[in-house]
Amino acid sequence: MSSSTRILDKIRKKIPSRNALLFWGSAASLVGYYQYNKRQCKNTILQYSKIASEIANQPCGPLDNPRKVVVILTNQPGEYNLYKTREYWTKYVLPIFVAGALDYDLVEIRNTSFDQENQSSSDVGVGVMEGKVHEYVVSSVFSELRAAIELKYPHVKNARIAAESPSATPISQSIETSPEDLPLIPQKEHKLNDFIAIGRNSYAETLNGLSEGLFSNLDLTIQKPQPPSPENSSLEILETNPSNSTHIDISSTSIIDPISPNQDILLSDTAHLSSANTQESSTIEYEKYKSSIDFPIPSIGYLPFFCYSGWSSIPIRIYNFFNDTKNTTYYSQQALNIVLDSKRPFVKSSDFNLGSDEETMNGWSNKHAEFVVSQKLSDNILIYDTC
């Protein structure tokens, strides 16, 4: 055997096998394609962020207030936590909002309650129209509307304070000051910021909450606190002065019977329940002042989110892991439209169907979003042109 043949044999032994070459070649291709996709997504975000930054660089007038929106994060149908919604927000939407200097309040609401220990695969359609977002929006609308009315009509605020704590002194009578002594503090303008809903389920609940909050009765019923009953007050005297025998004749003997130490608690609870049943309430009338205040209807924005869940969605999730450029472009464009304040009138024939494709996802389990929206709201509200 010649020396050249021996050298070739040594080189051939050091070359990896065919299977090893196939493995490392495939791994290198996947890693390279993932890095390429990651770079393309980053460039897409930078492209839309550059457009949004042009809005941030525009000068603001001395009397202009900066825009602010309320972003509602909630678990998507079929999900028990907010992980995927947070990931969607931080990956696609947040960079555009930051580049456009759009101020926001982030509200996280878990739209379902469940027991992790008793969780089973039979729990289908969780998080669909369960009302947590609806309740939050209604509460926000009521709070701002009542605050705006109290600002214009101070006697309404005094009535509420008096009903909540009768011993409190009304604000207008608490301190006697002349107008010259009052500090020049600008009054806060009470208004609702625009709501941004992620996903069709949150979009439907936000619209329903706005309709109920803006066009339902605004009156507030407050239960008046009752003074302590004679039985409770005598019991308190006995507890503070156990050695004073003069109080024994005043109070009921059954309350201080040493043979049954729990009897005084029983009678005290009975007196509390009887007073709760006869407790008086006070109604603060806000509704009659609602039409006299200038309270603009907030706009609503819908951000589509196709949340893939379940074992059957694993192939498409793997595909999106290596090829997410399309989703990045689509979702970032919707976020940019919100930064650019691109709005249009609400169209009932089409806007109630926004995101209806999401209902085909596994998490919905053949359930559907339900809209209960006032005609006044649908005729006057503006919606961000995201779809």
Sine and cosine of phi, psi and omega as CSV:
sin_phi,cos_phi,sin_psi,cos_psi,sin_omega,cos_omega
0.00,0.00,0.77,-0.64,-0.04,-1.00
-0.96,0.27,0.26,-0.97,0.00,-1.00
-0.92,0.40,-0.56,0.83,0.01,-1.00
-0.91,0.41,-0.60,0.80,0.02,-1.00
-0.92,0.39,-0.64,0.77,0.03,-1.00
-0.90,0.43,-0.60,0.80,0.03,-1.00
-0.92,0.40,-0.66,0.75,0.03,-1.00
-0.90,0.43,-0.61,0.79,0.04,-1.00
-0.90,0.43,-0.64,0.77,0.03,-1.00
-0.91,0.42,-0.66,0.75,0.01,-1.00
-0.91,0.41,-0.65,0.76,-0.02,-1.00
-0.90,0.44,-0.57,0.82,0.01,-1.00
-0.94,0.35,-0.48,0.88,-0.02,-1.00
-1.00,0.09,-0.26,0.97,0.02,-1.00
-0.96,0.26,0.72,-0.69,0.03,-1.00
-0.87,0.49,0.36,-0.93,0.00,-1.00
-0.95,0.32,0.17,-0.99,-0.01,-1.00
-0.88,0.47,-0.68,0.73,0.00,-1.00
-0.91,0.41,-0.62,0.78,0.03,-1.00
-0.91,0.42,-0.64,0.77,0.04,-1.00
-0.90,0.43,-0.64,0.77,0.04,-1.00
-0.90,0.44,-0.66,0.75,-0.02,-1.00
-0.90,0.43,-0.79,0.61,-0.06,-1.00
-0.93,0.37,-0.53,0.85,0.07,-1.00
-0.92,0.40,-0.67,0.74,0.03,-1.00
-0.92,0.40,-0.68,0.73,0.00,-1.00
-0.89,0.46,-0.68,0.73,0.01,-1.00
-0.91,0.42,-0.59,0.80,0.02,-1.00
-0.92,0.40,-0.68,0.73,0.01,-1.00
-0.91,0.42,-0.70,0.71,0.01,-1.00
-0.89,0.45,-0.67,0.75,0.02,-1.00
-0.90,0.43,-0.66,0.75,0.01,-1.00
-0.93,0.37,-0.60,0.80,0.05,-1.00
-0.90,0.44,-0.68,0.73,0.02,-1.00
-0.91,0.41,-0.61,0.79,0.06,-1.00
-0.90,0.45,-0.70,0.71,0.03,-1.00
-0.89,0.45,-0.65,0.76,0.01,-1.00
-0.89,0.46,-0.66,0.75,0.01,-1.00
-0.93,0.38,-0.62,0.79,0.03,-1.00
-0.91,0.42,-0.66,0.75,0.04,-1.00
-0.90,0.44,-0.65,0.76,0.02,-1.00
-0.90,0.45,-0.66,0.75,0.03,-1.00
-0.91,0.42,-0.59,0.81,0.04,-1.00
-0.91,0.42,-0.70,0.71,0.04,-1.00
-0.88,0.48,-0.68,0.73,0.01,-1.00
-0.90,0.43,-0.59,0.81,0.01,-1.00
-0.90,0.44,-0.74,0.68,0.00,-1.00
-0.96,0.30,-0.52,0.85,0.05,-1.00
-0.91,0.41,-0.58,0.82,0.03,-1.00
-0.90,0.43,-0.63,0.78,0.05,-1.00
-0.92,0.40,-0.66,0.75,-0.01,-1.00
-0.92,0.39,-0.54,0.84,-0.03,-1.00
-0.92,0.40,-0.38,0.92,0.05,-1.00
-0.90,0.43,-0.54,0.84,0.08,-1.00
-0.94,0.35,-0.65,0.76,-0.02,-1.00
-0.92,0.40,-0.49,0.87,-0.05,-1.00
-0.99,0.10,-0.13,0.99,0.02,-1.00
-0.96,0.28,0.67,-0.74,0.00,-1.00
-0.92,0.38,0.56,-0.83,0.00,-1.00
-0.97,-0.22,0.68,-0.73,0.00,-1.00
-0.92,0.39,0.37,-0.93,-0.04,-1.00
-0.91,0.42,-0.41,0.91,-0.02,-1.00
-0.96,-0.26,0.06,1.00,-0.02,-1.00
-1.00,0.04,0.72,-0.70,0.09,-1.00
-1.00,-0.03,0.64,-0.77,0.04,-1.00
-0.90,0.43,0.58,-0.81,0.01,-1.00
-0.94,0.35,0.54,-0.84,0.02,-1.00
-0.54,-0.84,0.64,-0.77,0.01,-1.00
-0.80,-0.60,0.34,-0.94,0.08,-1.00
-0.95,-0.32,0.90,-0.43,-0.01,-1.00
-0.99,-0.16,0.85,-0.53,-0.04,-1.00
-0.98,-0.20,0.91,-0.43,0.08,-1.00
-0.98,-0.20,0.82,-0.57,0.05,-1.00
-0.62,-0.78,0.37,-0.93,0.02,-1.00
-0.92,0.39,0.65,-0.76,0.01,-1.00
-0.97,0.24,0.40,-0.92,0.01,-1.00
-0.80,0.60,0.74,-0.67,-0.04,-1.00
1.00,-0.01,-0.15,0.99,0.00,-1.00
-0.95,-0.30,0.63,-0.77,-0.01,-1.00
-0.99,-0.11,-0.07,1.00,0.00,-1.00
-0.62,-0.78,0.03,-1.00,-0.08,-1.00
-0.99,-0.17,0.26,0.96,-0.12,-0.99
-0.87,0.50,-0.77,0.64,-0.06,-1.00
-0.93,0.37,-0.58,0.82,0.03,-1.00
-0.93,0.36,-0.66,0.75,0.06,-1.00
-0.89,0.47,-0.66,0.75,0.01,-1.00
-0.89,0.46,-0.68,0.73,0.05,-1.00
-0.87,0.49,-0.69,0.72,-0.04,-1.00
-0.90,0.43,-0.75,0.66,-0.07,-1.00
-0.96,0.29,-0.45,0.89,-0.08,-1.00
-1.00,0.06,-0.66,0.75,-0.15,-0.99
-0.95,-0.31,-0.58,0.81,-0.19,-0.98
-0.98,-0.18,-0.74,0.68,-0.09,-1.00
-0.83,0.55,-0.70,0.72,0.01,-1.00
-0.86,0.51,-0.56,0.83,0.00,-1.00
-0.95,0.31,-0.66,0.75,0.03,-1.00
-0.89,0.45,-0.66,0.75,-0.01,-1.00
-0.91,0.40,-0.68,0.73,0.00,-1.00
-0.90,0.43,-0.56,0.83,0.01,-1.00
-1.00,0.04,0.09,1.00,0.01,-1.00
0.81,0.59,0.63,0.78,0.03,-1.00
-1.00,0.00,0.90,-0.44,0.00,-1.00
-0.96,0.29,0.52,-0.85,-0.06,-1.00
-0.46,-0.89,0.46,-0.89,0.20,-0.98
-0.95,-0.32,0.83,-0.56,-0.02,-1.00
-0.99,-0.14,0.89,-0.46,-0.02,-1.00
-0.91,-0.41,0.88,-0.48,0.01,-1.00
-0.98,-0.22,0.83,-0.56,-0.04,-1.00
-0.76,-0.65,0.87,-0.49,0.13,-0.99
-0.99,0.10,0.92,-0.38,-0.21,-0.98
-0.99,0.12,0.30,0.95,0.06,-1.00
-0.40,-0.92,0.47,-0.88,0.09,-1.00
-0.88,-0.48,0.69,-0.73,-0.05,-1.00
-0.46,-0.89,0.26,-0.96,0.03,-1.00
-0.97,-0.25,0.92,-0.40,-0.05,-1.00
-0.87,0.49,-0.58,0.81,-0.05,-1.00
-0.93,0.36,-0.58,0.82,-0.04,-1.00
-0.99,-0.15,0.20,0.98,-0.01,-1.00
-0.92,0.39,0.69,-0.72,0.01,-1.00
-0.66,-0.75,0.18,-0.98,-0.01,-1.00
-0.94,0.33,-0.21,0.98,0.01,-1.00
-0.98,0.20,-0.13,0.99,0.02,-1.00
-0.98,0.22,1.00,-0.06,-0.06,-1.00
-0.94,-0.35,0.50,-0.87,0.05,-1.00
0.93,0.38,0.44,0.90,0.00,-1.00
-0.93,0.36,0.58,-0.81,0.05,-1.00
0.99,0.11,0.06,1.00,-0.03,-1.00
-1.00,-0.02,0.92,-0.40,0.08,-1.00
0.79,0.62,0.75,0.66,0.02,-1.00
-1.00,-0.03,-0.10,1.00,0.25,-0.97
1.00,-0.04,0.00,1.00,-0.03,-1.00
-0.93,0.36,-0.67,0.74,0.06,-1.00
-0.92,0.40,-0.65,0.76,0.05,-1.00
-0.83,0.55,-0.74,0.67,-0.01,-1.00
-0.89,0.45,-0.65,0.76,0.00,-1.00
-0.90,0.44,-0.69,0.72,-0.03,-1.00
-0.91,0.41,-0.69,0.73,0.03,-1.00
-0.87,0.49,-0.70,0.71,0.01,-1.00
-0.88,0.47,-0.64,0.76,0.01,-1.00
-0.91,0.42,-0.68,0.74,-0.01,-1.00
-0.91,0.41,-0.73,0.68,0.02,-1.00
-0.85,0.52,-0.70,0.72,-0.04,-1.00
-0.88,0.48,-0.73,0.69,-0.04,-1.00
-0.95,0.32,-0.61,0.79,0.03,-1.00
-0.90,0.44,-0.72,0.70,0.00,-1.00
-0.92,0.40,-0.60,0.80,0.04,-1.00
-0.91,0.42,-0.62,0.79,0.03,-1.00
-0.92,0.40,-0.62,0.78,0.03,-1.00
-0.93,0.37,-0.67,0.74,0.01,-1.00
-0.91,0.42,-0.51,0.86,0.03,-1.00
-0.93,0.37,-0.61,0.80,-0.02,-1.00
-1.00,0.09,-0.53,0.85,-0.03,-1.00
-0.84,-0.55,1.00,0.02,-0.06,-1.00
-0.87,0.49,-0.45,0.89,-0.03,-1.00
-0.92,0.40,-0.42,0.91,0.07,-1.00
-0.93,0.36,-0.64,0.77,0.05,-1.00
-0.91,0.41,-0.66,0.76,0.04,-1.00
-0.88,0.47,-0.62,0.78,0.02,-1.00
-0.91,0.41,-0.63,0.78,0.02,-1.00
-0.92,0.39,-0.69,0.73,0.00,-1.00
-0.90,0.44,-0.65,0.76,0.01,-1.00
-0.91,0.41,-0.57,0.82,0.01,-1.00
-0.96,0.29,-0.57,0.82,0.00,-1.00
-0.96,0.28,-0.62,0.78,0.02,-1.00
-0.59,-0.81,0.99,-0.13,-0.06,-1.00
-0.85,0.53,-0.43,0.90,-0.02,-1.00
-0.98,0.21,-0.21,0.98,-0.03,-1.00
-0.96,0.26,0.54,-0.84,0.03,-1.00
-1.00,-0.04,0.72,-0.69,0.04,-1.00
-0.81,0.59,0.53,-0.85,-0.08,-1.00
-0.88,0.47,-0.63,0.77,-0.06,-1.00
-0.94,0.34,-0.29,0.96,-0.05,-1.00
-0.92,-0.40,-0.03,1.00,-0.10,-1.00
-0.95,0.30,-0.64,0.77,-0.04,-1.00
-0.75,-0.67,0.78,-0.63,0.02,-1.00
-1.00,-0.02,0.96,-0.29,0.00,-1.00
-0.73,-0.69,0.48,-0.88,0.07,-1.00
-1.00,0.08,0.39,-0.92,0.00,-1.00
-0.85,0.53,-0.48,0.88,-0.01,-1.00
-0.94,0.34,-0.44,0.90,-0.04,-1.00
-0.99,0.13,-0.25,0.97,-0.05,-1.00
-0.97,0.25,0.69,-0.72,0.03,-1.00
-0.94,0.35,0.50,-0.87,0.02,-1.00
-0.99,0.10,1.00,0.03,-0.01,-1.00
-0.95,-0.32,0.84,-0.54,0.01,-1.00
-0.91,0.42,0.66,-0.75,-0.01,-1.00
-0.97,0.24,0.65,-0.76,-0.01,-1.00
-0.96,0.27,0.71,-0.70,0.06,-1.00
-1.00,0.06,0.88,-0.47,-0.03,-1.00
-1.00,0.02,0.88,-0.47,0.07,-1.00
-0.43,-0.90,0.33,-0.94,0.01,-1.00
-1.00,-0.06,0.68,-0.73,0.12,-0.99
-0.97,0.22,0.33,-0.94,0.01,-1.00
-0.91,0.42,0.56,-0.83,0.00,-1.00
-0.98,-0.19,0.72,-0.69,0.07,-1.00
-0.91,-0.42,0.89,-0.45,-0.03,-1.00
-0.96,-0.29,0.73,-0.69,0.01,-1.00
-0.98,-0.21,0.92,-0.40,0.00,-1.00
1.00,-0.08,0.42,-0.91,-0.06,-1.00
-0.92,0.40,-0.62,0.79,-0.02,-1.00
-0.88,0.48,-0.73,0.68,0.04,-1.00
-0.92,0.39,-0.57,0.82,0.03,-1.00
-0.89,0.46,-0.70,0.71,0.00,-1.00
-0.91,0.41,-0.69,0.72,-0.01,-1.00
-0.92,0.38,-0.57,0.82,0.03,-1.00
-0.92,0.39,-0.69,0.72,0.04,-1.00
-0.89,0.46,-0.71,0.71,0.02,-1.00
-0.89,0.46,-0.64,0.77,0.02,-1.00
-0.92,0.40,-0.64,0.77,0.06,-1.00
-0.89,0.45,-0.66,0.75,-0.01,-1.00
-0.90,0.44,-0.71,0.70,0.00,-1.00
-0.93,0.36,-0.66,0.75,-0.05,-1.00
-0.93,0.37,-0.60,0.80,-0.08,-1.00
-0.99,0.10,-0.46,0.89,-0.17,-0.99
-0.82,-0.57,0.25,0.97,0.13,-0.99
-0.97,-0.22,0.13,-0.99,-0.06,-1.00
-0.90,0.43,0.73,-0.69,-0.11,-0.99
-0.99,-0.17,-0.10,1.00,-0.04,-1.00
-0.87,0.50,0.56,-0.83,-0.06,-1.00
-0.90,-0.43,0.81,-0.59,0.04,-1.00
-0.98,-0.22,0.83,-0.55,-0.04,-1.00
-0.87,-0.49,0.78,-0.63,0.05,-1.00
-0.97,0.24,0.81,-0.59,0.00,-1.00
-0.96,0.26,0.76,-0.65,0.05,-1.00
-0.93,0.38,0.68,-0.73,-0.04,-1.00
-0.99,-0.11,0.58,-0.81,0.12,-0.99
-0.92,0.39,0.41,-0.91,-0.02,-1.00
-0.89,0.46,0.62,-0.79,-0.01,-1.00
-0.95,0.32,0.33,-0.95,0.01,-1.00
-0.85,0.52,-0.59,0.81,0.00,-1.00
-0.90,0.44,-0.69,0.73,-0.02,-1.00
-0.93,0.37,-0.62,0.78,-0.02,-1.00
-0.93,0.37,-0.62,0.78,0.04,-1.00
-0.93,0.38,-0.55,0.83,0.05,-1.00
-0.91,0.40,-0.64,0.77,0.04,-1.00
-0.89,0.45,-0.61,0.79,0.01,-1.00
-0.91,0.42,-0.67,0.75,-0.01,-1.00
-0.92,0.40,-0.59,0.81,-0.01,-1.00
-0.94,0.35,-0.55,0.83,-0.02,-1.00
-0.99,0.14,-0.47,0.88,-0.01,-1.00
-0.78,-0.63,0.96,0.29,-0.05,-1.00
-0.94,0.35,-0.37,0.93,-0.06,-1.00
-1.00,0.00,-0.12,0.99,-0.05,-1.00
-1.00,0.04,0.93,-0.36,-0.09,-1.00
-0.98,0.19,-0.26,0.97,-0.04,-1.00
-0.94,0.35,-0.38,0.93,-0.02,-1.00
-0.99,0.14,-0.22,0.98,-0.03,-1.00
-0.94,0.35,-0.57,0.82,0.02,-1.00
-0.94,0.34,-0.46,0.89,-0.04,-1.00
-0.97,0.23,-0.70,0.72,-0.10,-0.99
-1.00,0.09,0.23,-0.97,0.02,-1.00
-0.96,0.28,0.65,-0.76,-0.03,-1.00
-0.92,0.38,-0.46,0.89,-0.01,-1.00
-0.92,0.39,-0.46,0.89,-0.03,-1.00
-0.96,0.29,-0.56,0.83,-0.08,-1.00
-0.97,-0.26,0.26,0.97,0.00,-1.00
-0.89,0.45,0.90,-0.44,-0.03,-1.00
-0.95,0.33,-0.28,0.96,-0.02,-1.00
-0.95,0.32,-0.56,0.83,0.00,-1.00
-0.87,-0.50,1.00,0.06,-0.09,-1.00
-0.92,0.40,-0.37,0.93,-0.02,-1.00
-1.00,0.04,-0.08,1.00,-0.07,-1.00
-0.94,0.35,-0.56,0.83,0.01,-1.00
-0.91,0.40,-0.57,0.82,0.05,-1.00
-0.92,0.39,-0.62,0.78,-0.01,-1.00
-0.90,0.45,-0.72,0.69,0.00,-1.00
-0.92,0.38,-0.59,0.81,0.03,-1.00
-0.90,0.44,-0.66,0.75,0.03,-1.00
-0.91,0.41,-0.61,0.79,0.02,-1.00
-0.90,0.44,-0.68,0.74,0.04,-1.00
-0.90,0.44,-0.60,0.80,0.00,-1.00
-0.92,0.40,-0.66,0.75,0.00,-1.00
-0.92,0.39,-0.64,0.77,0.01,-1.00
-0.91,0.41,-0.60,0.80,0.03,-1.00
-0.95,0.32,-0.54,0.84,0.03,-1.00
-0.93,0.36,-0.57,0.82,0.00,-1.00
-0.93,0.37,-0.54,0.84,-0.03,-1.00
-0.98,-0.19,0.26,0.97,-0.06,-1.00
-0.93,0.37,0.72,-0.69,-0.01,-1.00
-0.99,0.10,0.44,-0.90,0.02,-1.00
-0.82,-0.58,0.42,-0.91,0.02,-1.00
-0.82,-0.57,0.73,-0.69,-0.02,-1.00
-0.97,-0.26,0.86,-0.51,0.06,-1.00
-1.00,-0.03,0.86,-0.51,-0.10,-1.00
-1.00,0.06,0.97,-0.24,0.10,-0.99
-0.98,-0.19,-0.49,0.87,-0.17,-0.99
-0.87,0.50,-0.62,0.78,-0.07,-1.00
-0.95,0.32,-0.25,0.97,0.03,-1.00
-0.99,-0.17,-0.09,1.00,-0.11,-0.99
-0.88,0.48,-0.66,0.75,-0.07,-1.00
-0.95,0.31,-0.24,0.97,-0.07,-1.00
-1.00,-0.05,-0.04,1.00,0.00,-1.00
-0.95,-0.32,0.48,-0.88,0.03,-1.00
-1.00,-0.05,0.98,-0.20,-0.07,-1.00
-0.79,-0.61,0.99,-0.16,-0.05,-1.00
-0.92,0.39,0.57,-0.82,0.05,-1.00
-0.97,0.24,0.81,-0.59,0.00,-1.00
-0.94,0.35,0.44,-0.90,0.07,-1.00
-1.00,0.09,0.26,-0.96,0.02,-1.00
-0.79,-0.61,0.60,-0.80,0.05,-1.00
-0.83,-0.56,0.68,-0.73,0.02,-1.00
-0.92,-0.39,0.83,-0.56,0.07,-1.00
-0.94,-0.33,0.90,-0.43,-0.02,-1.00
-0.93,0.37,0.58,-0.82,0.01,-1.00
-0.50,-0.87,0.93,-0.38,0.05,-1.00
-1.00,-0.06,0.98,-0.19,-0.08,-1.00
-0.99,-0.10,0.94,-0.34,-0.02,-1.00
-1.00,0.03,0.80,-0.61,0.00,-1.00
-0.64,-0.77,0.35,-0.94,0.00,-1.00
1.00,-0.06,0.28,-0.96,-0.05,-1.00
-0.92,0.39,-0.54,0.84,-0.06,-1.00
-0.93,0.36,-0.29,0.96,-0.03,-1.00
-1.00,-0.06,0.04,1.00,-0.03,-1.00
-0.86,0.50,-0.70,0.72,0.00,-1.00
-0.85,0.53,-0.71,0.70,-0.03,-1.00
-0.95,0.32,-0.48,0.87,0.07,-1.00
-0.94,0.35,-0.59,0.81,0.09,-1.00
-0.91,0.41,-0.65,0.76,0.02,-1.00
-0.89,0.46,-0.69,0.72,0.01,-1.00
-0.92,0.39,-0.45,0.89,0.03,-1.00
-0.90,0.43,-0.59,0.81,-0.01,-1.00
-0.99,-0.13,-0.20,0.98,-0.06,-1.00
-0.56,-0.83,0.98,0.20,-0.09,-1.00
-0.95,-0.30,0.20,0.98,-0.06,-1.00
-0.91,0.42,-0.64,0.77,-0.03,-1.00
-0.90,0.43,-0.72,0.70,0.02,-1.00
-0.90,0.44,-0.65,0.76,0.00,-1.00
-0.88,0.48,-0.68,0.73,0.01,-1.00
-0.91,0.42,-0.69,0.72,-0.06,-1.00
-0.92,0.39,-0.77,0.64,-0.06,-1.00
-0.94,0.35,-0.61,0.80,0.00,-1.00
-0.93,0.38,-0.55,0.83,0.05,-1.00
-0.90,0.44,-0.63,0.78,0.03,-1.00
-0.91,0.42,-0.67,0.74,0.03,-1.00
-0.90,0.43,-0.60,0.80,0.02,-1.00
-0.91,0.42,-0.60,0.80,0.02,-1.00
-0.89,0.45,-0.53,0.85,0.06,-1.00
-0.95,0.31,-0.66,0.75,0.03,-1.00
-0.89,0.46,-0.62,0.79,0.00,-1.00
-0.97,0.23,-0.02,1.00,0.02,-1.00
0.85,0.52,0.67,0.74,0.01,-1.00
-1.00,0.07,0.96,-0.29,-0.06,-1.00
-0.84,-0.54,0.31,-0.95,0.06,-1.00
-0.47,-0.88,0.29,-0.96,0.06,-1.00
-0.91,0.42,0.48,-0.88,0.01,-1.00
-0.95,0.30,0.77,-0.64,0.01,-1.00
-0.93,-0.36,0.93,-0.36,-0.11,-0.99
-0.90,0.44,-0.57,0.82,-0.07,-1.00
-0.92,0.39,-0.41,0.91,-0.05,-1.00
-0.86,-0.51,-0.55,0.84,-0.12,-0.99
-0.97,0.26,-0.36,0.93,0.12,-0.99
-0.95,0.31,-0.29,0.96,0.00,-1.00
-0.99,-0.17,0.10,1.00,0.02,-1.00
-0.86,0.51,0.77,-0.64,0.04,-1.00
0.97,0.23,0.23,0.97,-0.01,-1.00
-0.89,0.46,-0.40,0.92,0.06,-1.00
-0.90,0.43,-0.42,0.91,0.01,-1.00
-0.91,0.42,-0.44,0.90,-0.05,-1.00
-0.93,0.36,-0.19,0.98,0.08,-1.00
-0.99,0.12,-0.11,0.99,0.00,-1.00
-0.94,0.33,0.36,-0.93,-0.08,-1.00
-0.87,0.49,-0.59,0.81,-0.10,-1.00
-0.91,0.42,-0.39,0.92,-0.04,-1.00
-0.97,0.25,-0.47,0.88,0.06,-1.00
0.79,0.61,0.76,0.65,0.06,-1.00
0.90,0.43,0.28,0.96,0.13,-0.99
-1.00,-0.03,0.26,-0.97,-0.07,-1.00
-0.68,-0.73,0.47,-0.88,0.08,-1.00
-0.97,0.25,0.64,-0.77,-0.01,-1.00
-0.90,-0.44,0.73,-0.68,-0.01,-1.00
-0.94,-0.35,0.82,-0.57,0.11,-0.99
-0.83,-0.55,1.00,0.04,-0.17,-0.99
-0.85,-0.53,0.72,-0.69,0.02,-1.00
-0.92,0.39,0.53,-0.85,0.05,-1.00
-0.88,0.48,-0.58,0.81,0.00,-1.00
-0.90,0.44,-0.62,0.78,-0.01,-1.00
-0.94,0.33,-0.73,0.68,-0.04,-1.00
-0.91,0.42,-0.41,0.91,0.01,-1.00
-0.99,0.11,-0.31,0.95,-0.13,-0.99
-0.86,-0.50,-0.30,0.95,-0.08,-1.00
-0.98,0.20,0.51,-0.86,0.11,-0.99
-0.96,-0.27,0.54,-0.84,-0.01,-1.00
-0.81,-0.58,0.61,-0.79,0.04,-1.00
-0.92,0.38,0.69,-0.73,-0.07,-1.00
-0.99,0.13,0.96,0.27,-0.03,-1.00
-0.98,-0.17,-0.27,0.96,-0.04,-1.00
-0.70,-0.72,0.00,0.00,0.00,0.00
